[in-house]
Amino acid sequence: MATYAPQELAVALKDGLLSFPVTPFTGDGQIDEERYREHIDWQSSFEIGGLFAAGGTGEGFSLTPEETARVVRLAVETAAGRTPVLGSAGGNTAQAIQNARAAEAAGAEGLLLLPPYLTECDQDGLLEHASAVCGSTSLGVIVYNRGNAVYSAQTVARLAERHSNFIGFKDAIGDIEQLTRVYATNGDRLFYLGGLPTAETFALPLLQLGMSTYSSAMYNFVPEFALAFYRDVRAQDHAAVTEKLRRFVLPYLDIRDRAKGYGVSIVKGGLKAVGRDMGSVRPPLQDLTDRDLKDLGTLIDDAGVR
């Protein structure tokens, strides 16, 4: 059973760094439970605001509903209350409801609602999809604004009016006008977090739009650097943020941008580079090439972020 009521969870999450643990796989592509527990134990040992199990960086899009439920349960058991663990819900409405209920049964504290699968939809359809998931669980729900799930400020407000357990808005679009409208319309009813790829790049300017936190993929393999970067952002220390961007984040982006899908693959590459190998990514993603992995390891060493 969840420890936090939905609004209590929002308060707990809004002022701490968040992250998506990778999901390790064995050589034949199965979930490696032992390595996953080791990873969650390490990730939970720092002062992290919360962990999203089976999310984007966790390759949730490639997991079956049964695997998703297992990954969330393993994360909850291993974190053992040291930090909130949230589950993920994706796919069609029925599957998202299945994910939500399984996450609640596993003891997750909250839920990230991913975009519905493939099909385009208007705002009324998107509202009903999100509403059905919110209504299926008592967990606090965060919607993910990306892909074919771009929520208007009015849709967000209607969802918030219907469901008291709708607590957060995560953005991976970066449309300043949309974000301004969403925040101005909904204010403190929700908390807001950044979810653009390598969110550190956008963290400081988005803070001014009400996004007090973000999900850090690089926290997976350089947690101390990621936490220091977040502290600099919250302190609005422009000089420190810029120094860290130049030293590590921007060169990291150069490697990430060498191939499509590297936004996830580079995180597992980073773990391999620091001696915490979590296996390969599942298709349709591809692992870093040997050259790209070598360049990433060199960058980590030269930047002193290991």
N, C-alpha and C positions, 0 to 999 in steps of 0.2 A: 504493500500500500504506500502511496506517495506520502512523503513527509510534509511537503509544502502544499498549502492551498494555492490555487492559481495566482491570485494577486500577490501572495507572499513569494511565489516563485519569480514573478516579474521583478520584484524588489531585489531579490537575491541575484538575479542574472544581470541586471542593467548596469551594474558598476564593477564588473569583472570581465577579464578576457575569456572568450569562449573558443572551443575548438571541436573539430571533427576527427576522432581517432581513425586511422586507417584500419582496414580489415585485412589481416594477414591470411594468405592462402598457402597451402602445401603445393608440392610440385605437380600434383594432379588436379589442382584448382579447387580443392576443398578448403573449408574454413579451418585454420590452424588454431584450435582453441587454446592450447598452451601458450603460444606466442601472443595471442590476443590478450590473455590474462596478464602476461608479463608487461605488455604495452600499456594496458589500462592502469595497472598498478603503478608504473612509472609516471604516466601522465597525471594520475591523481595525487602524486606525492608533492606536487607544487601547488601554489595558491591560485588555482584556476577557477573561474566563475562557474563553469559548467561544461559538460561534454555531450555532444550529439552523436549517439551511436547509429551506425548504419546510414549515415548521411552521404553527401556527395563525395567527400574525400574518403569516406568509408566504403565507396563503391556500392551504395545502397541500390543504385539503378540496376546492378547485376545480380542482386541477391533475390532468392525466392522468398515468399512471405514466411515460410518456415525458417529459413536462414536468418531473415531479419529479426524475427522473434528471438531466435537463439542468441544472436549477437547482442541484442539489447539486454537480455537476461544475464549474459556473461559480464557485460559492462556494469550492470547494477550490482551484481554479486561481488565483483572485484573492487569496484570503487568503494563499496562498503560504507556509504554515507559520507565519505571525505569530500565529495563534490557532487552536485546534482547531475544525474544522467538523464538525458532526454532521448526519446525514440524518434523515428522518422516514419512518415506515412506518405506513400506515393501511389502512382498508377491510377486506375479508374476508381470511382467513388466507392464501390464495394470493397475493392482491395485496400484502399486507404482506411476505410472503417475497420477492416480486419487487422491492419497494421496498428491502428490506434488502440483497439481493444487488447491486442497482444502485448503492446508496450505497457499498458496499464496493468495487465496481469503480471508482467515481469517485474513490476515495481518501479518503473520509470517515473520521474518527477514531472515530465512534460512531454510535448510533442511538437515536432516541426512538420508542417504540412507542405509537402513538395507539390509542384504543379501536376495537374492531371495529365494522363498519358496522351500525347500526340495531338488530339483534336483541338481545333480552335473553338473558342466559346466567347459569348458576350458576357457583360457584367452580371446579368441576372443568372445565367447558368453557372458562372464562377461563384457567385454568392451561394447558390443552392448546394454546390459541391462542398464548399468550405463549411457551410452551415450543417450539412449532414454529418461531416466528420466531427465538428465541435459538439454536436448533439449526441454523438455516440460514446463520448468519454467524459469523465470528470476531470481529466488532466488539463492543465493549462496548455493552450494551443498557440503556436506562432505560425503565421502564414509566411510563405517564401515567395516574394515578388520577383518572378523571373520567367523566362520562356513564354509559354502561353498562359501564364497566370499573372497578368499585370492588373493589379487591383486599383481601381479609382479611389479617390478619397471618400466618395460617397458610399462605395461598396464596403470599404473598411468600416465606415461609421455604421452602416446597416448591420454588418456582422457583429460589431461591438455591442450594438443595442440588443441584438437577439441573444447573444451568448456571453455570460459573465466570465466564462473560462477562456475566451479569446483574449490573449494578453500581449501579443507581440507582433511586430511587423519587421520582417527581414528583407533587405533589398539587394538584388544582384543586377539591377538595371543601370542605376546611376543617373537617372533623369532628374535633374535638379528641380525642375518645375513640378514634376509629379511628387517628389519627396516633400517639397515645400507645402503643397496642397494637402498631402496626407497628414503631415505634422500639424499644420495650422488648423485643420478640421478636427483632428482627434486628440491633440494635445497629450496630457498626461494620462489619458485613459489607457494608453498602451506604452510599451517600451519599444525602442527602435534600435535595430542592429544592422551593421553593414555585412554584406555577403558577396561583394564583388570578388572576382578571382584575385588572390594575393591581396587581401583586404588592407594590409598595412599601407599600400600605395595611396589609398583614398581616405585613410582613417582621420587624419587631421582636418581636412576640409569638411568631411561629413559630420564631424563633431559639432560644427556650427549649425547643422541642420537638425540637431536633436538626437543624433545617433551616438549614444554614450558608449557603445561597445561594438565589437565585431567578432567574427569567427576567424581565427588564425589557423591556416593549414600548416604553416611552417612551425607552429608550436609542437607538432608531432616530433620533430627531430632536433630543433634548437629551442627548447622551451624557455630557457633563461633569457635568451636574446628576445624572444617574442614577448615575454612579460615585461622586460625593460623597455621595449618599444612602446608597449601599451601604456606604461607609466608615463613616458615622455609625452605621448599623445594627450592623456588626460590632464597633464600639467601644462599643456599647450606650449611646450618647450620646442619652438620651431627649429632652433639650432641643433638640438639633440636629435630630433626626428630626421632632419635633413642629413645629418652626418650618417645616421644608420641607413637611410635610403641609399646614399652614395656608396657606402662601404659594402653593403650586402644585398639589400632588397632589389635595387635596380639591376645589378649584374645577374641576380637570380632570375629576374624577369626575362632577361636576354636569353637565358638557357630555356626557360619555360616556353618561350614563344617559338622555339625551333620546330615544334611539331604540334599538331592538333591533339588534344587530350593530355598533353604534358602537365596541365594544371594539377592533375591527380598523380600522374606517373612520377613527377619530380619529387613529390613528397615521399613516396616509397624509395626513390633514389636517394634522397637525403638521409633516410633512416639507414639505408645500406652503407652510405658514406660514413656515418658516425658509428658503425658497428652494431646496429640494431636491425638487421635484415628482417623484413616482413614479407618476403616473397615477391612474386610478380603480380602485376595487375591482370585482371580478367579481360578478355576481348569484349568489346571492340577496342579497348585501350591497348597501348603498346608500351613496353618498358623503354626507359632511356637507352640510347645506344651506348656502347662502351665509351666512346669519345665524350658524349654528353655527361655520362656518369663521372668520368675522370675530371672533366671541367668543373662539375659541381663539387666534388671532393676538394679540389684545389681552391675553389672559391671559399668553401667553408673554413678551410685551414688558414688561408690568407686573411680572411675577414676576422678571424679569431672568435667565431661564434659557436664553436663546438661545445 
